[in-house]
Amino acid sequence: MLAQAAGFGLLAAVSPTALLVMAVFLGSANPRTTAFFYAAGAVVMTVAMAIAVLFLLRGVGLDQPRQHEPRYGLRFGLGIIALAAAVFMGRRKPRPLAAGEEQKGPGLIARLTATPGPRTAFLAGVLLFAPSATFIAAVQVVATARAGVPITVVAILIVVALTVLTVWLPLLAYLAAPEVTTRTLRTANEWLRTHGRMLVTGALWIAGLALVVNGALGLWD
């Protein structure tokens, strides 16, 4: 259970936009505070959603043996959503940039990063880490496992830590070595601007296929 939940948590962490935003905040006038509030927003949203999904799924009894078909039906449905998102991402073409125009992220996120500060950074973390299909799949693995409270808590903490990997890891690296981290992020961001869409699409395909196969096999039994 832990390995499967961790795998989906890692796939949920694939977010080039989240890393690009972290690079912007670490390059702001007050990088430590701004990046900390960004990470705090991401953690608050992820923890809140993990707890909500966990209690919802266990509240409807999906962890019970009699709920075998609904449990695997949910996994199958999440897989279909992930595959649909992968197809959408793969077919969607980026808008050509005009001469001298810089590539920007989503409209609201672009506005939040235009004036970096603790409040806007926290809001950016909350918005960017709204639950995805892969994150819900990770929590669903934990919620439907008949594990005790200690194992469940550890599993949820692992899922949360992996999901927000792209915010807390660069922040810790910056606190330890600011200049090296800034240079590394600058190089990584140049690569992500070109290959980020392909990276997200690949993660969605992997998660979607894994969920569809797992759900179909469970429904077949």
C-alpha positions in Angstrom: 0.0 0.0 0.0 2.8 2.5 0.9 4.7 1.9 -2.3 1.6 2.3 -4.5 0.5 5.5 -2.7 4.0 6.9 -2.9 4.1 6.2 -6.6 1.0 8.1 -7.3 2.2 10.9 -4.9 5.4 11.2 -7.0 3.3 11.4 -10.2 1.2 14.1 -8.5 4.4 16.1 -7.8 5.1 16.5 -11.5 4.2 20.2 -11.9 6.6 22.4 -14.0 4.4 25.4 -13.2 4.9 24.9 -9.5 8.7 24.8 -9.9 8.7 27.8 -12.2 6.7 29.8 -9.7 9.1 28.8 -6.9 12.0 30.1 -9.0 10.1 33.4 -9.4 9.6 33.7 -5.6 13.2 32.8 -4.8 14.2 35.6 -7.1 12.0 38.2 -5.4 13.1 41.0 -3.1 12.3 38.9 0.0 12.9 35.3 -1.2 13.0 33.4 2.0 9.7 34.7 3.4 7.9 34.7 0.0 9.0 31.1 -0.8 8.1 30.0 2.7 4.5 31.3 2.4 4.3 29.7 -1.1 5.3 26.3 0.4 2.9 26.9 3.4 0.0 27.4 1.0 0.9 24.3 -0.9 1.2 22.2 2.3 -2.1 23.6 3.8 -4.1 22.8 0.6 -2.5 19.3 0.2 -3.0 18.3 3.9 -6.6 19.7 3.9 -7.5 17.8 0.7 -5.8 14.6 1.8 -7.8 14.6 5.1 -11.0 15.5 3.3 -10.7 12.8 0.7 -9.6 10.2 3.3 -12.6 10.8 5.6 -15.0 11.0 2.6 -13.9 7.7 1.2 -13.9 5.9 4.5 -17.1 7.6 5.4 -18.9 6.0 2.5 -17.3 2.6 3.4 -15.0 2.1 0.5 -12.5 0.4 2.8 -14.9 -2.3 3.6 -14.8 -5.7 1.8 -18.4 -5.4 0.6 -17.5 -2.3 -1.4 -15.1 -4.2 -3.7 -16.8 -3.0 -7.0 -17.2 0.7 -6.0 -13.6 0.8 -4.8 -12.2 -0.5 -8.1 -14.8 1.5 -10.1 -13.4 4.7 -8.5 -9.9 3.7 -9.5 -11.0 3.0 -13.0 -12.8 6.3 -13.2 -9.8 8.2 -11.9 -7.7 6.5 -14.6 -10.1 7.6 -17.3 -9.9 11.2 -16.0 -6.1 11.1 -16.0 -6.0 9.7 -19.6 -8.5 12.3 -20.8 -6.3 15.0 -19.3 -3.2 13.4 -21.0 -5.0 13.5 -24.4 -6.0 17.1 -23.8 -2.5 18.1 -22.8 -1.0 16.3 -25.8 -3.3 17.9 -28.3 -3.4 21.4 -26.9 -0.8 23.5 -28.8 0.9 26.4 -27.0 0.1 29.8 -28.3 2.9 31.2 -30.5 4.8 34.0 -28.8 5.0 37.4 -30.5 8.4 39.0 -31.0 9.9 40.1 -27.7 7.1 38.5 -25.7 8.0 36.2 -22.8 6.2 33.0 -22.0 3.8 33.2 -19.0 2.0 30.8 -16.9 -1.8 30.7 -16.3 -3.4 34.1 -16.1 -4.2 34.2 -12.4 -0.8 32.7 -11.4 0.9 35.2 -13.7 -0.8 38.1 -11.8 0.1 36.6 -8.4 3.8 36.2 -9.3 3.9 39.7 -10.9 4.0 41.3 -7.4 5.6 38.6 -5.1 4.7 38.9 -1.5 3.6 36.6 1.4 -0.1 36.9 0.7 0.1 36.3 -3.0 2.6 33.5 -2.5 0.4 31.7 -0.1 -2.6 32.0 -2.5 -0.5 30.7 -5.4 0.5 27.7 -3.3 -3.2 27.0 -2.5 -4.3 27.3 -6.1 -1.5 25.4 -7.8 -1.9 22.4 -5.4 -5.6 21.9 -5.8 -6.2 18.1 -5.9 -5.4 16.3 -9.2 -6.5 12.9 -10.3 -3.1 11.4 -9.4 -3.2 13.0 -5.9 -6.8 11.6 -5.3 -5.6 8.2 -6.5 -2.7 8.3 -4.0 -5.1 9.1 -1.1 -7.6 6.6 -2.3 -5.0 3.8 -2.0 -4.5 4.8 1.6 -8.2 5.3 2.3 -9.3 1.9 1.0 -6.6 0.0 2.7 -7.7 -1.6 5.9 -4.7 -0.2 7.8 -4.6 1.0 11.4 -4.3 4.7 12.4 -0.5 4.8 12.7 0.1 3.3 9.2 -2.6 5.5 7.7 -1.0 8.7 9.2 2.4 7.7 8.0 1.0 6.9 4.5 -0.8 10.3 4.3 2.3 12.1 5.4 4.4 10.4 2.7 1.8 11.3 0.0 1.7 14.9 1.2 5.5 15.2 1.3 5.9 13.7 -2.2 3.1 15.8 -3.7 4.7 19.1 -2.5 8.2 18.0 -3.4 8.6 20.7 -6.0 8.2 23.4 -3.3 9.8 22.2 -0.1 12.9 20.7 -1.8 14.0 23.9 -3.7 13.3 25.9 -0.5 15.5 23.8 1.6 18.2 23.8 -1.1 18.0 27.6 -1.3 18.4 27.9 2.5 21.5 25.7 2.4 23.1 27.1 -0.8 21.3 30.2 -2.3 23.5 30.9 -5.2 23.9 27.3 -6.4 20.1 26.7 -6.1 19.3 29.9 -8.0 21.6 28.9 -10.9 20.2 25.3 -10.9 16.6 26.5 -10.9 17.4 28.9 -13.8 18.8 26.1 -15.9 16.0 23.7 -14.9 13.3 26.3 -15.8 14.8 26.8 -19.2 14.4 23.1 -19.8 10.9 22.9 -18.3 9.6 25.8 -20.5 10.4 23.5 -23.5 9.6 20.1 -22.1 7.3 20.7 -19.2 4.1 19.9 -21.2 5.6 16.6 -22.3 6.6 15.7 -18.7 3.1 16.4 -17.3 1.5 14.4 -20.2 3.8 11.5 -19.6 3.0 11.4 -15.9 -0.8 11.5 -16.7 -0.4 8.6 -19.1 1.5 6.5 -16.6 -1.0 7.2 -13.8 -4.0 6.8 -16.0 -2.9 3.5 -17.5 -2.0 2.1 -14.0 -5.4 3.1 -12.6 -7.4 1.8 -15.5 -5.6 -1.5 -15.5 -5.8 -1.9 -11.7 -9.5 -0.9 -11.7 -10.4 -3.2 -14.6 -8.7 -6.1 -13.0 -10.4 -5.5 -9.7 -13.8 -5.2 -11.4 -13.1 -8.4 -13.3 -12.5 -10.5 -10.2 
